Amino acid sequence: MVLQIQDLTIGYKTDKGIVKAVNKATLHVGKGKIVGVVGESGCGKSTMLFAIMGLLGKAGKILGGQILFNGKDQVGNTPAEWRKLRGKDISIIFQDPMSSLNPAHTVGRQIREVLKNHRIVKPEVKGWLRRRRLKKLEMERVCELMAEVGIPSPRERYHDYPHQFSGGMQQRILIAIALASEPQVILADEPTTALDVTIQAQILDLLKKINRERSTSIVLVTHDLAVASEFCDEITVMYAGYIVEQGTVREIIANPKHPYTQGLFKSIPRITEKKEKLEPIPGNVADLLELGEECPYFSRCPHANPKCLKFVEMIELTDQHRVRCVLYEGAGESRASEAGAVN
Amino acid sequence: MQAKPEPLIKLRGVRKHFHKKASFLEKMLGRMKDQTVHAVDDVNLDIYPKETLSLVGESGCGKSTLGRAILRLHDITEGQILYRNQDISKLDAQGLIAFRQKAQIIFQNPYASLNPRKTVREIIQVALRSRGITNFFEQEKEIARLLERVGLSRRHMDQYPHQFSGGQRQRIGIARAIAMNPEFIVADEPVSALDVSVQAQIINLLEELKQDLGLTYLFVSHDLSVVHYVSDRVAVMYLGEIVELADTKSLFNRPLHPYTQSLLSSIPIIDEQGKERTRERIILRGSVPTPINPPSGCRFHTRCFMKIGEICERQKPAWTETNGHGVACHLYQPGRNEIQT
């Protein structure tokens, strides 16, 4: 296990009290695995990623739980410790490449910054020649990285600024930055949402290639179930700060258990099927401030019953499938089969 | 199919160019010349009553510009847009008011398209007033009816847009559009800013309204799964030109243009059986060229994986149509071999 999140709870301070954006989340990322975190806006999926990178800032606070990286807990790291980890062993790719690159620096310099900060390139030469040699080696490495992520003629483009690249190319630069330190885990926060479908296919292809060649683990946060189902090995579904279902892609797609996951699948138009009327999930995404003890999906759930007023813990169905719903509590086996029939 | 009715809207050779002037300084330094953005180039299109026609394409292909040009939110550079055989660019102020009552638009971003300082009542009132409903009680009744029609309730009338969620705001935008009793609506990416679970609600609402009010939609979107679900016919745009036009089934089952083929193959699909995908994915090289200086000949030739040869760079492919499936590509030109030799 490269990355292990145990019972992580994250709260944000607001005028109206503390909002728990992530509630007792447990997520395991194995070596070389691609894990998808799927959910709608405000479900806490990005907050969780930011916590793994130590980027929560002042408003957000980890209220409990552990973030284990190679077995070592990272919660409570000092800023210096975070800086050592960040961009070295774990790196992140953000959603909007234009706003995450610095418009005032050349892209080459921005990629080289990672190499410099983590002292990744080590020249053999000692003495007064060392600095020059270092710079040359680093620049060569940057060009290699740019070529690897598919930027044509990297030597000429080293000195270009971000605005001179298209959206897809900017995203490739971000991936090059993330790759520079050969991290063990890459976190990708909606890396293709801002891009067109044909470019999305290119970028996902590139990430898959990186995953296969270097066996880098990838955590992909997305709202697009179709992207997650094609790209990931495992899927975690989040709703209103809670993980409601977890399992391998095959299990989640062929056999979704939680009513929310089932609802999501029914509300997506599919190209492969004949036209059936979409069944939207009624109502709106739950307001985190108004949540109490009950299941957060209670107000929209077709299977809601009084038992739901007390939200259950995660239930292990098989070793490949976990779900958090009263329907699947040990005693309610008849109910479980009933819900299966609905699906 | 039965004999086609008279089209509601006809586009003939529509062009829309935007001119970008270089500043004095830039001219002196020779850094930049005046530029022309070819947003829409030579588009011919018929929209039939009571159909949903979708425009798809990547960002910057001119699909939104075309949608807006049809409502005369942009004045076109060249060509004709005929609404019920009436050229809309020649309408006077009176005529334009009458036209805009019949043709409405739903915008992409419900956060930006509603005036934050007006209540829902005020937003819809404007439409009613121009329809001639000025009596307070009648307005009240009509607004309540419209809100209920789009799935909101009477008590939302005096709230401001910021008090609503994204899906609800889009419903307000829809209520505003149907308040005019239109017969034609341009839906410019109506669901792409919404959450997945809410998207389906809005799509179903649009479908219901179409059935009940006998609407005609021009549906502008980049999301092919949604387009497949809602449309009767689909037009694929690339760099300002329509490259393929067919009814939905025929286009998705048998795409002809290489661009359409690659577009369709790059849609991620949920595979229920969980088996490995069998279809081959065509991944295009590079990204869309700039519309400031579009490639010569067929505009797709720079990225095309089926390029025949020099003819693609030199000659613009003519529009060929068989059984209502039209395509602009040299691969499908009758007697293409003769041209080549």
Contacts between the chains, C-beta under 8 A, distances in Angstrom:
chain1	res1	chain2	res2	distance
A	40	B	195	4.2
A	40	B	196	6.1
A	40	B	197	6.2
A	41	B	195	5.7
A	166	B	287	4.6
A	166	B	288	8.0
A	167	B	287	7.6
A	168	B	287	5.2
A	169	B	287	7.2
A	196	B	58	4.0
A	196	B	59	5.7
A	196	B	222	6.6
A	196	B	287	7.9
A	196	B	288	7.7
A	197	B	58	7.3
A	197	B	222	7.0
A	197	B	224	6.9
A	197	B	263	6.4
A	197	B	266	4.8
A	197	B	267	6.1
A	198	B	58	6.5
A	198	B	262	6.2
A	198	B	263	6.4
A	198	B	266	5.0
A	198	B	283	7.6
A	198	B	284	4.9
A	199	B	58	7.8
A	199	B	287	6.0
A	200	B	266	6.8
A	200	B	268	7.9
A	201	B	265	7.9
A	201	B	266	3.7
A	201	B	281	6.4
A	201	B	283	5.3
A	202	B	283	5.7
A	202	B	284	7.5
A	204	B	268	8.0
A	205	B	281	8.0
A	205	B	283	6.0
A	223	B	195	7.1
A	223	B	196	6.0
A	224	B	196	7.8
A	224	B	268	7.0
A	225	B	196	7.2
A	225	B	270	6.3
A	226	B	225	7.4
A	226	B	267	7.5
A	226	B	268	3.9
A	226	B	269	6.1
A	226	B	270	5.1
A	227	B	268	4.8
A	229	B	268	7.2
A	229	B	270	4.8
A	229	B	271	6.9
A	230	B	268	4.6
A	230	B	269	7.0
A	230	B	270	8.0
A	230	B	271	7.8
A	230	B	277	7.3
A	231	B	268	7.6
A	249	B	274	6.9
A	250	B	274	3.8
A	253	B	270	6.0
A	253	B	271	7.0
A	253	B	272	6.2
A	253	B	274	5.7
A	254	B	272	6.0
A	254	B	273	7.0
A	254	B	274	5.1
A	263	B	197	6.6
A	264	B	196	6.2
A	264	B	197	6.4
A	265	B	270	7.3
A	266	B	200	8.0
A	267	B	196	6.5
A	267	B	197	5.5
A	267	B	199	7.0
A	267	B	200	3.6
A	268	B	196	6.5
A	268	B	200	7.4
A	268	B	225	6.9
A	268	B	270	7.2
A	269	B	200	7.6
A	269	B	203	7.1
A	269	B	225	4.7
A	269	B	226	5.5
A	269	B	228	6.5
A	269	B	229	3.5
A	269	B	230	8.0
A	270	B	225	6.6
A	270	B	269	7.5
A	270	B	270	6.7
A	271	B	224	6.9
A	271	B	225	5.5
A	271	B	228	4.8
A	271	B	252	6.3
A	271	B	264	8.0
A	271	B	267	6.5
A	271	B	269	6.5
A	272	B	269	6.0
A	275	B	229	6.5
A	277	B	204	7.1
A	278	B	200	4.2
A	278	B	203	6.1
A	278	B	204	5.7
A	278	B	229	7.0
A	279	B	200	7.1
A	280	B	197	6.6
A	280	B	198	7.3
A	280	B	199	7.8
A	280	B	200	3.5
A	280	B	201	4.0
A	280	B	203	7.9
A	280	B	204	6.0
A	281	B	197	4.1
A	281	B	200	7.5
A	281	B	201	7.9
A	282	B	201	7.8
A	284	B	165	4.7
A	284	B	167	6.2
A	284	B	168	7.4
A	284	B	198	6.8
A	285	B	165	7.6
A	285	B	195	6.2
A	285	B	197	7.2
A	285	B	198	7.8
